[in-house]
Amino acid sequence: MAKQPACSLSDEESVFFAEGCNRFDRGAFWHAHESWEDLWNMLKSRDAPNQDILLIQGLIQTAALLLHHERKNSVGIVKQWAKLQPKLEGWVNAWGLDIATHLTVIETYVEDVDHWSLVASDHQLPHA
């Protein structure tokens, strides 16, 4: 079931979102996580819709999953996938990103566990 459209981000929130996206696309997953965590805290503090808070948390967890992939940490990948999948499932597009495609690509990194044929930093956030 598709989600309701994501809430609008304030100018300050948009800065943290864009910063996280730019860092993610450069393969700086830890730093993307940090930027998006600031946004996550802002959304929580203003009582944004829960689905949007979970959306950014799911994006944070995709960054963590790819960091685990770089480190060949199978357990970390599987744990992050179990947490993030329900948060991102059902989204099509949000905040200019194609969340459905992103989730599909992230799943390929889960399937790559113990094969290690994919390169985490090759994944760029798909735009809607």
DSSP file (Angstrom, degrees, kcal/mol; ACC not computed):
  #  RESIDUE AA STRUCTURE BP1 BP2  ACC     N-H-->O    O-->H-N    N-H-->O    O-->H-N    TCO  KAPPA ALPHA  PHI   PSI    X-CA   Y-CA   Z-CA
    1    1 A M              0   0    0      0, 0.0     2,-0.1     0, 0.0     0, 0.0   0.000 360.0 360.0 360.0 129.6    0.0    0.0    0.0
    2    2 A A        -     0   0    0      1,-0.1    89,-0.2    89,-0.1     2,-0.1  -0.361 360.0-122.0 -69.9 147.0    1.4    3.4   -1.0
    3    3 A K        -     0   0    0     87,-1.3    89,-0.1     1,-0.1     3,-0.1  -0.365  29.5 -94.8 -81.3 163.7    2.2    5.9    1.7
    4    4 A Q        -     0   0    0      1,-0.2    -1,-0.1    -2,-0.1     3,-0.1  -0.409  62.1 -77.4 -67.3 156.1    0.7    9.4    1.9
    5    5 A P        -     0   0    0      0, 0.0    -1,-0.2     0, 0.0    89,-0.1  -0.273  57.0-102.1 -56.9 144.2    3.0   12.1    0.4
    6    6 A A        -     0   0    0     87,-0.3    89,-0.1     1,-0.1     3,-0.1  -0.318  42.3 -99.0 -65.7 150.8    5.9   13.0    2.6
    7    7 A C        -     0   0    0      1,-0.1     2,-0.2    42,-0.1    -1,-0.1  -0.225  43.1 -95.3 -65.2 159.3    5.6   16.2    4.6
    8    8 A S        -     0   0    0     -3,-0.1     2,-0.4     1,-0.0    -1,-0.1  -0.535  38.7-130.3 -73.5 143.8    7.3   19.3    3.3
    9    9 A L        -     0   0    0     -2,-0.2    -1,-0.0    -3,-0.1    -3,-0.0  -0.763  16.9-121.1 -95.4 142.4   10.8   20.0    4.8
   10   10 A S     >  -     0   0    0     -2,-0.4     4,-2.8     1,-0.1     5,-0.2  -0.212  35.6 -99.3 -67.5 169.9   11.7   23.4    6.2
   11   11 A D  H  > S+     0   0    0      2,-0.2     4,-1.6     1,-0.2    -1,-0.1   0.926 126.5  46.8 -58.5 -44.5   14.7   25.2    4.7
   12   12 A E  H  > S+     0   0    0      1,-0.2     4,-1.6     2,-0.2    -1,-0.2   0.914 112.9  48.8 -65.4 -42.6   16.9   24.0    7.5
   13   13 A E  H  > S+     0   0    0      1,-0.2     4,-2.4     2,-0.2    -1,-0.2   0.889 108.0  55.5 -62.8 -39.2   15.6   20.4    7.2
   14   14 A S  H  X S+     0   0    0     -4,-2.8     4,-2.9     1,-0.2     5,-0.2   0.855 103.3  55.6 -62.1 -35.6   16.2   20.5    3.5
   15   15 A V  H  X S+     0   0    0     -4,-1.6     4,-2.6     2,-0.2    -1,-0.2   0.938 110.4  43.9 -62.8 -47.1   19.8   21.4    4.0
   16   16 A F  H  X S+     0   0    0     -4,-1.6     4,-2.3     2,-0.2    -2,-0.2   0.882 114.1  50.9 -66.4 -37.7   20.4   18.4    6.2
   17   17 A F  H  X S+     0   0    0     -4,-2.4     4,-2.4     2,-0.2    -2,-0.2   0.957 113.6  43.8 -63.4 -50.0   18.5   16.2    3.8
   18   18 A A  H  X S+     0   0    0     -4,-2.9     4,-2.8     1,-0.2     5,-0.2   0.900 112.5  52.8 -63.2 -41.4   20.5   17.4    0.8
   19   19 A E  H  X S+     0   0    0     -4,-2.6     4,-2.4    -5,-0.2    -1,-0.2   0.923 110.4  48.1 -59.4 -44.7   23.8   17.2    2.7
   20   20 A G  H  X S+     0   0    0     -4,-2.3     4,-2.7     2,-0.2    -2,-0.2   0.906 111.9  49.7 -62.5 -42.1   23.0   13.5    3.6
   21   21 A C  H  X S+     0   0    0     -4,-2.4     4,-2.7     2,-0.2   104,-0.2   0.926 111.6  48.1 -62.8 -45.3   22.1   12.7    0.0
   22   22 A N  H  X S+     0   0    0     -4,-2.8     4,-1.1     1,-0.2    -2,-0.2   0.911 113.7  46.9 -62.3 -42.9   25.3   14.3   -1.3
   23   23 A R  H  <>S+     0   0    0     -4,-2.4     5,-2.6    -5,-0.2     3,-0.4   0.911 111.8  51.1 -65.9 -42.0   27.4   12.4    1.2
   24   24 A F  H ><5S+     0   0    0     -4,-2.7     3,-2.0     1,-0.2    -2,-0.2   0.941 108.2  51.6 -59.2 -48.3   25.6    9.1    0.5
   25   25 A D  H 3<5S+     0   0    0     -4,-2.7    -1,-0.2     1,-0.3    -2,-0.2   0.731 107.5  53.4 -65.2 -21.5   26.2    9.5   -3.3
   26   26 A R  T 3<5S-     0   0    0     -4,-1.1    -1,-0.3    -3,-0.4    -2,-0.2   0.442 120.5-109.9 -88.0  -1.2   29.9   10.1   -2.6
   27   27 A G  T < 5S+     0   0    0     -3,-2.0     2,-1.5    -4,-0.3     3,-0.2   0.618  78.4 134.2  82.1  12.1   30.0    6.8   -0.6
   28   28 A A     >< +     0   0    0     -5,-2.6     4,-2.4     1,-0.2     5,-0.2  -0.566  23.2 163.4 -91.8  71.1   30.5    8.7    2.7
   29   29 A F  H  >  +     0   0    0     -2,-1.5     4,-2.4     1,-0.2    -1,-0.2   0.858  67.6  52.0 -65.5 -39.1   27.9    6.5    4.4
   30   30 A W  H  > S+     0   0    0     -3,-0.2     4,-1.9     1,-0.2    -1,-0.2   0.932 113.0  45.6 -62.3 -43.9   28.8    7.4    8.0
   31   31 A H  H  > S+     0   0    0      2,-0.2     4,-2.3     1,-0.2    -2,-0.2   0.859 110.7  52.8 -69.9 -35.1   28.6   11.1    7.3
   32   32 A A  H  X S+     0   0    0     -4,-2.4     4,-2.8     1,-0.2     5,-0.3   0.926 107.6  53.0 -61.7 -44.0   25.3   10.7    5.4
   33   33 A H  H  X S+     0   0    0     -4,-2.4     4,-2.1     1,-0.2    -2,-0.2   0.908 108.5  50.3 -55.8 -44.7   24.0    8.9    8.5
   34   34 A E  H  X S+     0   0    0     -4,-1.9     4,-1.7     2,-0.2    -1,-0.2   0.920 111.7  46.5 -63.7 -45.6   25.0   11.8   10.6
   35   35 A S  H  X S+     0   0    0     -4,-2.3     4,-1.7     1,-0.2    -2,-0.2   0.936 115.1  46.1 -62.2 -46.4   23.3   14.4    8.4
   36   36 A W  H  X S+     0   0    0     -4,-2.8     4,-2.9     1,-0.2    -1,-0.2   0.814 106.7  58.9 -69.1 -28.9   20.1   12.4    8.2
   37   37 A E  H  X S+     0   0    0     -4,-2.1     4,-2.4    -5,-0.3    -1,-0.2   0.888 103.7  52.2 -66.3 -36.7   20.2   11.8   11.9
   38   38 A D  H  X S+     0   0    0     -4,-1.7     4,-1.9     2,-0.2    -2,-0.2   0.926 111.7  46.4 -61.7 -43.1   20.1   15.5   12.5
   39   39 A L  H  X S+     0   0    0     -4,-1.7     4,-2.8     2,-0.2    -2,-0.2   0.923 109.4  54.5 -63.4 -44.4   17.1   15.7   10.2
   40   40 A W  H  X S+     0   0    0     -4,-2.9     4,-2.3     1,-0.2    -2,-0.2   0.911 109.1  48.1 -55.6 -45.5   15.5   12.7   12.0
   41   41 A N  H  X S+     0   0    0     -4,-2.4     4,-2.3     2,-0.2    -1,-0.2   0.881 110.9  51.1 -64.6 -38.1   15.8   14.6   15.3
   42   42 A M  H  X S+     0   0    0     -4,-1.9     4,-1.4     2,-0.2    -2,-0.2   0.923 110.2  49.1 -64.2 -44.2   14.3   17.7   13.8
   43   43 A L  H  <>S+     0   0    0     -4,-2.8     5,-2.6     1,-0.2     3,-0.2   0.908 112.5  48.1 -62.5 -42.0   11.3   15.8   12.4
   44   44 A K  H ><5S+     0   0    0     -4,-2.3     3,-1.3    -5,-0.2    -1,-0.2   0.908 109.0  53.6 -64.6 -40.9   10.7   14.2   15.8
   45   45 A S  H 3<5S+     0   0    0     -4,-2.3    -1,-0.2     1,-0.3    -2,-0.2   0.763 111.5  44.8 -70.1 -23.4   11.0   17.5   17.7
   46   46 A R  T 3<5S-     0   0    0     -4,-1.4    -1,-0.3    -3,-0.2    -2,-0.2   0.287 113.3-116.1-101.2  10.9    8.3   19.1   15.5
   47   47 A D  T < 5 -     0   0    0     -3,-1.3    -3,-0.2    -4,-0.2     3,-0.1   0.909  46.4-178.2  57.1  45.9    6.0   16.1   15.6
   48   48 A A      < -     0   0    0     -5,-2.6    -1,-0.1     1,-0.2     5,-0.1  -0.247  45.6 -68.5 -63.3 162.4    6.2   15.4   11.9
   49   49 A P    >>  -     0   0    0      0, 0.0     4,-1.8     0, 0.0     3,-1.0  -0.283  44.6-124.7 -55.8 139.5    4.1   12.5   10.7
   50   50 A N  H 3> S+     0   0    0      1,-0.3     4,-2.7     2,-0.2     5,-0.2   0.852 109.3  60.4 -57.2 -37.3    5.4    9.2   12.0
   51   51 A Q  H 3> S+     0   0    0      1,-0.2     4,-1.7     2,-0.2    -1,-0.3   0.856 106.5  47.7 -61.0 -32.7    5.7    7.7    8.5
   52   52 A D  H <> S+     0   0    0     -3,-1.0     4,-2.2     2,-0.2    -1,-0.2   0.865 109.8  51.2 -75.8 -37.1    8.1   10.5    7.6
   53   53 A I  H  X S+     0   0    0     -4,-1.8     4,-1.8     1,-0.2    -2,-0.2   0.918 113.2  46.1 -63.0 -42.8   10.2   10.0   10.7
   54   54 A L  H  X S+     0   0    0     -4,-2.7     4,-2.5     2,-0.2    -2,-0.2   0.841 108.0  58.6 -68.5 -33.3   10.4    6.3    9.9
   55   55 A L  H  X S+     0   0    0     -4,-1.7     4,-2.0    -5,-0.2    -2,-0.2   0.952 109.2  41.9 -60.5 -50.7   11.2    7.2    6.2
   56   56 A I  H  X S+     0   0    0     -4,-2.2     4,-2.4     1,-0.2    -1,-0.2   0.873 113.1  54.4 -67.9 -33.7   14.3    9.1    7.2
   57   57 A Q  H  X S+     0   0    0     -4,-1.8     4,-2.2    -5,-0.2    -1,-0.2   0.903 107.2  51.5 -63.6 -39.2   15.2    6.4    9.8
   58   58 A G  H  X S+     0   0    0     -4,-2.5     4,-1.5     2,-0.2    -2,-0.2   0.884 109.2  49.8 -63.5 -38.7   15.0    3.9    7.0
   59   59 A L  H  X S+     0   0    0     -4,-2.0     4,-1.9     2,-0.2    -2,-0.2   0.906 108.8  52.6 -65.7 -40.9   17.4    6.0    4.8
   60   60 A I  H  X S+     0   0    0     -4,-2.4     4,-2.0     1,-0.2    -2,-0.2   0.918 109.0  50.6 -57.0 -43.3   19.8    6.2    7.8
   61   61 A Q  H  X S+     0   0    0     -4,-2.2     4,-2.5     1,-0.2    -1,-0.2   0.791 104.1  56.9 -70.6 -27.3   19.7    2.5    8.0
   62   62 A T  H  X S+     0   0    0     -4,-1.5     4,-2.3     2,-0.2    -1,-0.2   0.897 106.8  50.2 -68.0 -37.2   20.4    2.0    4.3
   63   63 A A  H  X S+     0   0    0     -4,-1.9     4,-1.9     2,-0.2    -2,-0.2   0.920 111.6  48.2 -63.2 -42.2   23.6    4.1    4.8
   64   64 A A  H  X S+     0   0    0     -4,-2.0     4,-2.4     2,-0.2    -2,-0.2   0.903 109.4  53.4 -64.1 -40.8   24.5    1.8    7.8
   65   65 A L  H  X S+     0   0    0     -4,-2.5     4,-2.2     1,-0.2    -2,-0.2   0.923 109.6  47.4 -60.1 -44.6   23.8   -1.3    5.7
   66   66 A L  H  X S+     0   0    0     -4,-2.3     4,-2.3     2,-0.2    -1,-0.2   0.851 109.2  53.7 -68.9 -32.5   26.1   -0.1    2.9
   67   67 A L  H  X S+     0   0    0     -4,-1.9     4,-1.5     2,-0.2    -1,-0.2   0.916 109.5  48.8 -63.9 -42.4   28.8    0.7    5.5
   68   68 A H  H  <>S+     0   0    0     -4,-2.4     5,-2.7     1,-0.2     4,-0.3   0.882 108.7  54.1 -62.6 -37.5   28.4   -2.9    6.8
   69   69 A H  H ><5S+     0   0    0     -4,-2.2     3,-1.5     1,-0.2    -2,-0.2   0.927 105.6  52.1 -63.2 -43.8   28.7   -4.1    3.2
   70   70 A E  H 3<5S+     0   0    0     -4,-2.3    -1,-0.2     1,-0.3    -2,-0.2   0.864 113.3  45.1 -57.9 -34.9   32.0   -2.3    2.7
   71   71 A R  T 3<5S-     0   0    0     -4,-1.5    -1,-0.3    -5,-0.1    -2,-0.2   0.390 111.9-122.3 -90.6   2.6   33.3   -3.9    5.9
   72   72 A K  T < 5 +     0   0    0     -3,-1.5     2,-1.0    -4,-0.3    -3,-0.2   0.894  54.8 158.2  55.2  43.7   31.9   -7.4    4.8
   73   73 A N     >< -     0   0    0     -5,-2.7     4,-2.0     1,-0.2    -1,-0.2  -0.785  17.3-179.2 -99.9  89.1   29.8   -7.6    8.0
   74   74 A S  H  > S+     0   0    0     -2,-1.0     4,-2.4     1,-0.2     5,-0.2   0.893  79.7  50.6 -57.2 -45.8   27.1  -10.1    7.0
   75   75 A V  H  > S+     0   0    0      1,-0.2     4,-2.4     2,-0.2    -1,-0.2   0.915 109.6  50.8 -62.4 -43.7   25.3  -10.0   10.4
   76   76 A G  H  > S+     0   0    0      1,-0.2     4,-2.5     2,-0.2    -1,-0.2   0.891 110.3  50.3 -60.8 -40.5   25.2   -6.2   10.3
   77   77 A I  H  X S+     0   0    0     -4,-2.0     4,-2.5     2,-0.2    -2,-0.2   0.946 111.8  46.4 -63.1 -49.3   23.7   -6.2    6.8
   78   78 A V  H  X S+     0   0    0     -4,-2.4     4,-2.0     1,-0.2    -2,-0.2   0.898 113.7  48.8 -63.1 -41.4   21.0   -8.7    7.6
   79   79 A K  H  X S+     0   0    0     -4,-2.4     4,-1.4    -5,-0.2    -1,-0.2   0.918 112.1  47.8 -65.5 -43.8   20.1   -6.8   10.8
   80   80 A Q  H  X S+     0   0    0     -4,-2.5     4,-3.0     1,-0.2     5,-0.3   0.911 110.1  53.0 -64.3 -40.9   19.9   -3.5    9.1
   81   81 A W  H  X S+     0   0    0     -4,-2.5     4,-2.4     1,-0.2    -1,-0.2   0.919 106.4  52.7 -59.6 -44.5   17.8   -4.9    6.3
   82   82 A A  H  < S+     0   0    0     -4,-2.0    -1,-0.2     1,-0.2    -2,-0.2   0.838 115.7  41.5 -61.8 -32.6   15.3   -6.4    8.8
   83   83 A K  H  < S+     0   0    0     -4,-1.4     4,-0.5    -3,-0.2    -2,-0.2   0.885 119.8  40.3 -81.1 -40.7   14.9   -2.9   10.4
   84   84 A L  H >X S+     0   0    0     -4,-3.0     4,-1.9     1,-0.2     3,-0.6   0.835  98.8  71.2 -83.5 -32.1   14.8   -0.8    7.3
   85   85 A Q  H 3X S+     0   0    0     -4,-2.4     4,-2.3    -5,-0.3     3,-0.3   0.914 100.1  45.7 -55.2 -49.5   12.7   -2.8    4.9
   86   86 A P  H 34 S+     0   0    0      0, 0.0    -1,-0.3     0, 0.0    -2,-0.2   0.800 112.0  54.2 -65.8 -23.9    9.4   -2.2    6.8
   87   87 A K  H <4 S+     0   0    0     -3,-0.6    -2,-0.2    -4,-0.5   -29,-0.1   0.844 118.4  32.3 -75.8 -33.2   10.1    1.5    7.1
   88   88 A L  H >< S+     0   0    0     -4,-1.9     3,-1.7    -3,-0.3    -1,-0.2   0.661  92.5 106.9 -98.5 -18.7   10.7    2.0    3.3
   89   89 A E  T 3< S+     0   0    0     -4,-2.3     3,-0.1    -5,-0.3    11,-0.0  -0.370  81.3  26.9 -63.0 136.5    8.3   -0.6    2.0
   90   90 A G  T 3  S+     0   0    0      1,-0.4   -87,-1.3    -2,-0.1     2,-0.3   0.159  92.1 116.6  96.7 -18.4    5.2    1.1    0.4
   91   91 A W    <   +     0   0    0     -3,-1.7    -1,-0.4   -89,-0.2     3,-0.1  -0.611  33.7 174.2 -79.2 142.7    6.9    4.3   -0.4
   92   92 A V        -     0   0    0      1,-0.5     8,-1.8    -2,-0.3     7,-0.9   0.718  69.0  -5.5-105.3 -67.9    7.2    5.2   -4.1
   93   93 A N  E     +A   98   0A   0      5,-0.2    -1,-0.5     6,-0.2   -87,-0.3  -0.958  64.0 167.6-129.4 147.5    8.7    8.7   -4.1
   94   94 A A  E >   -A   97   0A   0      3,-2.1     3,-2.5    -2,-0.3    34,-0.1  -0.922  67.2  -5.4-159.3 136.4    9.5   11.1   -1.3
   95   95 A W  T 3  S-     0   0    0     -2,-0.3     3,-0.1     1,-0.3   -88,-0.0   0.813 129.7 -52.2  51.3  36.1   11.5   14.3   -1.1
   96   96 A G  T 3  S+     0   0    0      1,-0.3    32,-2.1    31,-0.1     2,-0.3   0.496 114.6 114.4  83.2   3.4   12.6   13.9   -4.7
   97   97 A L  E <   -AB  94 127A   0     -3,-2.5    -3,-2.1    30,-0.3     2,-1.2  -0.815  69.5-128.5-108.7 149.1   13.9   10.4   -4.3
   98   98 A D  E  >  +A   93   0A   0     28,-3.1     4,-2.1    -2,-0.3    -5,-0.2  -0.780  31.9 178.3 -90.8  91.1   12.6    7.2   -5.9
   99   99 A I  H  > S+     0   0    0     -2,-1.2     4,-2.7    -7,-0.9     5,-0.2   0.864  73.8  57.0 -67.7 -37.9   12.3    5.2   -2.6
  100  100 A A  H  > S+     0   0    0     -8,-1.8     4,-1.9     1,-0.2    -1,-0.2   0.929 110.6  43.3 -61.2 -45.6   10.9    2.1   -4.3
  101  101 A T  H  > S+     0   0    0     -9,-0.3     4,-2.5     2,-0.2    -1,-0.2   0.913 112.1  54.4 -65.7 -42.1   13.9    1.8   -6.6
  102  102 A H  H  X S+     0   0    0     -4,-2.1     4,-2.7     1,-0.2    -2,-0.2   0.924 108.6  48.8 -56.6 -46.2   16.3    2.6   -3.8
  103  103 A L  H  X S+     0   0    0     -4,-2.7     4,-2.0     1,-0.2    -1,-0.2   0.898 109.8  51.9 -62.6 -41.0   14.8   -0.3   -1.7
  104  104 A T  H  X S+     0   0    0     -4,-1.9     4,-0.9    -5,-0.2    -1,-0.2   0.909 112.2  45.9 -61.8 -42.7   15.1   -2.7   -4.6
  105  105 A V  H >X S+     0   0    0     -4,-2.5     4,-0.9     1,-0.2     3,-0.8   0.914 109.3  54.3 -67.8 -42.4   18.8   -1.8   -5.1
  106  106 A I  H >X S+     0   0    0     -4,-2.7     4,-1.2     1,-0.3     3,-0.9   0.881 101.8  59.9 -59.4 -37.0   19.5   -2.0   -1.4
  107  107 A E  H 3X S+     0   0    0     -4,-2.0     4,-2.4     1,-0.3    -1,-0.3   0.836  96.0  61.4 -60.4 -31.7   18.1   -5.6   -1.4
  108  108 A T  H <X S+     0   0    0     -4,-0.9     4,-0.9    -3,-0.8    -1,-0.3   0.832 101.0  53.5 -65.1 -29.8   20.7   -6.6   -4.0
  109  109 A Y  H << S+     0   0    0     -4,-0.9    -1,-0.2    -3,-0.9    -2,-0.2   0.830 107.6  50.7 -72.1 -31.5   23.4   -5.7   -1.4
  110  110 A V  H >< S+     0   0    0     -4,-1.2     3,-1.5     1,-0.2    -2,-0.2   0.920 110.0  49.4 -67.4 -43.9   21.6   -8.0    1.1
  111  111 A E  H 3< S+     0   0    0     -4,-2.4    -1,-0.2     1,-0.3    -2,-0.2   0.712 103.2  63.3 -66.7 -19.6   21.6  -10.8   -1.5
  112  112 A D  T >X S+     0   0    0     -4,-0.9     4,-2.7    -5,-0.2     3,-2.6   0.484  72.2 131.8 -84.1  -3.9   25.3  -10.1   -2.1
  113  113 A V  T <4 S+     0   0    0     -3,-1.5    -3,-0.1     1,-0.3   -44,-0.0  -0.253  80.4   7.2 -53.2 132.8   26.2  -11.2    1.4
  114  114 A D  T 34 S+     0   0    0      1,-0.1    -1,-0.3     2,-0.0    -2,-0.1   0.359 124.2  69.5  71.2  -2.2   29.1  -13.6    1.4
  115  115 A H  T <4 S-     0   0    0     -3,-2.6    -2,-0.2     3,-0.0    -1,-0.1   0.742  73.4-168.9-100.7 -42.8   29.6  -13.1   -2.4
  116  116 A W     <  +     0   0    0     -4,-2.7    -3,-0.1    -7,-0.1    -4,-0.0   0.842  38.0 134.9  57.0  39.6   30.9   -9.5   -2.1
  117  117 A S        +     0   0    0     -5,-0.3     2,-0.2     2,-0.0    -1,-0.1   0.658  51.9  75.8 -89.1 -17.0   30.6   -8.9   -5.8
  118  118 A L  S    S-     0   0    0     -6,-0.1     2,-0.6   -10,-0.1     3,-0.1  -0.602  73.7-136.7 -94.2 156.1   29.0   -5.4   -5.4
  119  119 A V    >   -     0   0    0     -2,-0.2     3,-2.1     1,-0.1     4,-0.4  -0.960   9.2-149.2-113.3 117.1   30.7   -2.2   -4.5
  120  120 A A  G >  S+     0   0    0     -2,-0.6     3,-1.7     1,-0.3    -1,-0.1   0.867  94.7  57.9 -54.8 -42.4   28.6   -0.2   -1.9
  121  121 A S  G 3  S+     0   0    0      1,-0.3    -1,-0.3   -55,-0.1   -93,-0.1   0.562  90.3  74.1 -71.4  -5.7   29.9    3.2   -3.1
  122  122 A D  G <  S+     0   0    0     -3,-2.1     2,-0.4   -95,-0.1    -1,-0.3   0.733  76.2  95.2 -74.6 -21.5   28.5    2.4   -6.6
  123  123 A H    <   -     0   0    0     -3,-1.7     2,-0.4    -4,-0.4   -96,-0.2  -0.577  55.5-172.9 -78.0 124.5   25.0    3.0   -5.4
  124  124 A Q        -     0   0    0     -2,-0.4   -99,-0.1   -98,-0.1    -2,-0.0  -0.900  36.3 -99.4-111.2 144.3   23.6    6.5   -6.0
  125  125 A L        -     0   0    0     -2,-0.4     2,-0.3  -104,-0.2   -26,-0.1  -0.454  41.0-125.7 -62.4 126.3   20.3    7.6   -4.7
  126  126 A P        -     0   0    0      0, 0.0   -28,-3.1     0, 0.0     2,-0.3  -0.597  21.8-137.5 -78.4 132.6   17.7    7.3   -7.5
  127  127 A H  B      B   97   0A   0     -2,-0.3   -30,-0.3   -30,-0.3   -31,-0.1  -0.657 360.0 360.0 -92.3 145.9   15.8   10.5   -8.1
  128  128 A A              0   0    0    -32,-2.1   -31,-0.2    -2,-0.3    -1,-0.1   0.459 360.0 360.0 -77.1 360.0   12.1   10.6   -8.8
